[in-house]
């Protein structure tokens, strides 16, 4: 599947598009996803444990284009650089921006800049400069007509301005429909969910 407006592949952090909603909103066990092996995971259990944490890797996979490695191959690379950590209780922590940016630069030939304080208007400047932006938002951004319950905790890939110049196109790894996987919002609505930080990317070639 692709987004005609921005020509960037659309992927989700769960292998079956039609199961994203049941998994993230209805509590379906990801291990029951029949397409789990397409993610590159070694087992349904590994897939179920990790897929919900891989919104950042899904954004990277989309930014890398049609020839990108599998989701779990990207996860393995990020682990080697310390972009994810696992605690003694089996919890998963990440995405840690600085080692992630180093991983992206060294292994995937992308310029990567960490933005710890990023104003919404600066996003437009980055997009105008030909960069894509992995932005921290609340996962409820897939329901933009509802009040925003918070900011941050989830990552989406911003790809371009909207045609009127006043909004943003973005791809949501946990989008539950075609219109929320490849979405657009006025900047003011996006800001309600945005945590003011992210990582911008641009191909070096």
N, C-alpha and C positions, 0 to 999 in steps of 0.2 A: 504494500500500500504506500502511496506517496501523497504529498501535499502539492497540488499544482501551483499554489501561490508562491511557494518558496523552494520547491524542488529538493527538499530534504526528506529522506526516508522517514516514515513514521513507524516507531516500534513501541511496544509496551514492555514493562518489566516482568509481565507474565506472558507466557508463550502463546496462549490462546486469547485472541482479542475478545471473543464473546464471553470469556470467563472472568475478565477483569472486574466487571461489576459485581458478580456473585462473590468473588474473592474479597474485594476491598470493602464492599458495602453489606454483604449478607453473611460473611464469615465462612464461605466455602473453603475447605482445606486445599491449599495449593497443590499438595501432593497428588490430588485427584486429577490435575490437569493432564489430559492425554498427550499433550505436545511438550511435556516438560523436557524431554531429551533435546529438543531443538535449541534450548538455551545453552547447551554445553555442560550442564550439571551432570555429575556422576551418578546421581540417584534421585528418585522423587523426594527423599528426605532432605538431601542437600538443597535441592531446588526450593522446597517448601520453607526451609530455614532462612535462605538467603534472598529469594526473589523480592520480597517486600522491602529489602534494604537497598536495592540496586537501581533506584531512580537515577542516581548520578551516572552510573555505568550505562544506563539506557540512553541518557542524554549524550554521553560521549559516543556511543554506538551510532546514534543518528547523525551526529556532527561529522563522523568519519565517512559516512556515505555508504554506497552499495557494497563496497568490498570490506566493510568492517568485520573484525573478528566476532565470535559469538559473545553473548553477554557474560558468560562465566569465564571465558578466556580473558576478557577485559577485567573482570573481578580478580582473577589470579594475578594479573600484572599489577593492579592497584594494591593488592595485599603485599606484594613484594616490596613496594615502596612505602608501606605504612599508611596508606590512605584509608584503610579500614583497620580496626583493632578488635580483638575478641577478649573479653574479660574472663575471669575465672569461673563465673557462673554461666558461661555460654552465651552471654549477650554480645551483640555486634554493635560497634560504634563507628561512625563515619557518616558522611564522607569528610575527611580532613583535607582542607583545600590546598595547603602548601605542598604536601607530598603528592597529592593528586596532580597538581600543576607540573611538578617535576616529572612525574610519570608520563604525562601527556607530551611534554616537550621532548623527552629523551626517547620514548618508544613509539610515538605516533606522529612526529614531525608537525605538531601544531604549536603555534605560539599560544601560551596560556598565561593569563594574568589574573591574580587573585584580587578581588575588590571587596575589602572588608567593610567599606562604607560606600554604598552605591545609591545615588539618588535616582529616582525614576527617569528624570530628564537625561541623566547620563547614559542610561540604557539606550535611548534613542541615538545619542551621539555614537555609541559603540556600534550599533547596528548600521548607522550611516557610514561608518568607517569600514564596513565589510566584515565585522566580527559577529559571531553568534555568542549568546550569553546563557550560561547555566545559572539560573536564578533560584534563590531560596524563597519558596512560597508555602502557604498552608495548602494541604492536600484538598481542602474544600473548594479550591479554585475551580474545580469541575462543576460547581453549582454557583456560578457567579451572581445569580439573582437573589441568593440568600445572604443574610448578614455574614460577614467574615468572622469565624470563631477565633481567629488568631493569625499570626504571621510566621512563616518559616516551618521547617521540619520536612519539607518535600522539595524536590528539584524538578524544574521544567527547562526546556531549551527554547529560548527566544531566537527567532530566525530573521525577522524583518519587521519594518513598520507595516501598518495597514495602508491601504490605498489612499486614504484621506490624510495620512501622515500623523494622525492623532492617537493611534493605538499600536498594539503589537500583535504579531503572529507568534504563537508558541506551540510547541509539541509537548504534550503531557504524558509521561510514562504510565500514569494510572488513569488515563482517560477511559471512560466507560462507554463512549459512543464515538462515532466518527467525528462529530462536531466538537467533542471535548478532547479527543486525541490530537487533532490538528485544529487549534482554536484561535480565536482572536478576541481581544478586549480593548476598549478604550483604556488609555494609560491610567486614568483616575480609578477605574474599577480594578485594574491589575494591582495598583498600589495598595488597595485594601488588604490584599493577601501577601504582599511582598515584604520580606524581612530586611531589605536594604543591603544585601550582600550577594556575592556570586563569583563566578569565574568566566572571563571572556576568552574566546578561542578564535584563532584564524590560521588557515593553512599557511605553511611557510613557503610552499612552492609558487 
